[in-house]
Amino acid sequence: MSARRPGAVLAAVGLATALAAFGVIALGRAGGDTAGGEALAPPAERVRVEVLNAGGVSGIARTATLRLRDAGFDVVQFGNARAFDRDSSVVIDRVGRSDLAEAVANALRIRNVLSEPDPNLFVDVTVLLGRTWSGPAAGAPSGAPPQRAPWDPRGWLGR
């Protein structure tokens, strides 16, 4: 009978734990996302988005960013707009592809979509969030984080 080495056992347990955590993360990403019971399909191509808080409500740009990233969009910038003068939200097509702007608008449940191509910007879509935007989840308070599974290790990693 051979003696077991404690280091090998700990390494095996650590490897099993890491694989299990990776499986949970991969399952969470592959399982799709829902908004009010409706599944959101990830975009078929990379869509570069900027999200700007134009209503002055604290945290809404971050909430929308998390929602879009969970839906598969590439949010390359988020923060405050130059002014906090918007009541309603708008999604702006910046590259002449209204289908991309519509996909972003659907993910955030924003109805107002404009097309204003600007070759000087390095984004495909701009989102201007007004003070009345309450997020995609039905009944969720303004600034609330998107709904997730009860136990999600991605929350420990920060964003």
Secondary structure, 3 states (H helix, E strand, C coil): CCCCCHHHHHHHHHHHHHHHHHHHHHHHHHCCEEECCEEECCCCCCCEEEEEECCCCCCHHHHHHHHHHHCCCEEEEEEECCCCCCCCCEEEECCCCHHHHHHHHHHHCCCCEEECCCCCCCCCEEEEECCCCCCCCCCCCCCCCCCCCCCCCHHHHCC
